[in-house]
């Protein structure tokens, strides 16, 4: 099966592949941007609308960081496999834009809650669609590199929003409103750009093949039975373990770190936001200059081990020592660089490879749904634990334990599929027969012709 692309006029150039990947990957920018904007705005809303730590926990639990996103992923992933990757694109960002406007013009806790539920549902549905599309558009030898663009943008979103917040928070509630107005404009621009993106040729090939063989229309029950079969449970449990335990750390870090640095680290608001900007910026650097050059060339389990164990080492600093500017800086540098080889990078890659096209987005939606719903439950307890102990150390100890579990599962249980086409992987893992064929070269030309 051919996988390379020769750059001819009838097919997409290398630049076109990167453009398609960029437009799809913008899901990460608006997802992570909205999570961090919530963290930045939490103290402002608490002061303006008169709520305390309990409702801050509610915001962390229900919105794009957790529960609503989990529900959106569960539903959106299945729709994506049944009706196509572009079907989600036609509606989800409209929902996101509505949520951003509701938050921007919110006047109380009720309107905030409604806005965050809308945004959470939208980004939850968008991620499986975007990641599946990027995976299916990429040639085998570029799958890691093209997919990693999603992660660069996932971390670029927080940096942009945090820098914007650093400037706008001096204006109080108005500044927070403007932050979500900015996210509305980014979502609008992304929605417009996506109108020219091609449907996944792999999904269309799968759909045509089922129609030609008069295959009975699959139900959601059929998909879940196949996912929960012996063949599907191995990768499902591996991904739930690696990504689920890591995301408890990452979700807490993304939403609560600025708050905790101010409350328990005696850092100013500007300093805490600056530290988190540094964290995300270092992750972008490590992704661009370490992960992207190496992911399609070396054993991915080695990269994962370096990233996950380094993240654990950084978290242990907060667990073992009292918060101080020097300690916070060391934590930010170590974990920021480590996340450039982090579990989310590998979850996107592995989840795209471990499941066939007919189940890919559904499987990603299931994992993301379970993971973010779990994070939602955990988020209720984070401020309570910190307040009860009077420091961030108890939370950091628990987060370190989560990272240890994630690291062990990924190092021991993951598979290295570097350089193989998705169809070769499907045959190896028993999802398809040896007779299954798909020409990547032809698919890329088709995608270019139909964009």
ABEGO torsion letter per residue (X at the ends): XBABBAGBAABBBAAAAAAAAAAAAAAAAAAAAAAAAAAAAAAAAAAAAGBBAAAAAAAAAABAABAAAAAAAAAAAAAAAAAEAAAAAAAAAAAAAAAAAAAAABABAAAAAAAAAAAAAAAAAAAAAAAAAAAAABBAAAAAAAAAAAAAAAAAAAAAAAAAAAAAAAAEAAAAAAAAAAAAAAAAAAAAAAAABBBBAAAAAAAAAAAAAGBBBBBAAAAAAAAABAAAAAAAAAAAAAAAAAAAAAAAAAAAAAAAAAAAAGBBAAAAAAAAAAAAAAAAAAAAAAAAAAAAABBAAAAAAAAAAAAAAAAAAAAABBBBAAAAAAAAAAAAAAAAABAAAAAAAAAAAABBAAAAAAAAAAAAAAAAAAAAAAAAAAAAAAAAAGBAAAAAAAAAAAAAAAAAAAAAABBBABGBBAAAAAAAAGABBAABBBBAAAAAAAAAAAX
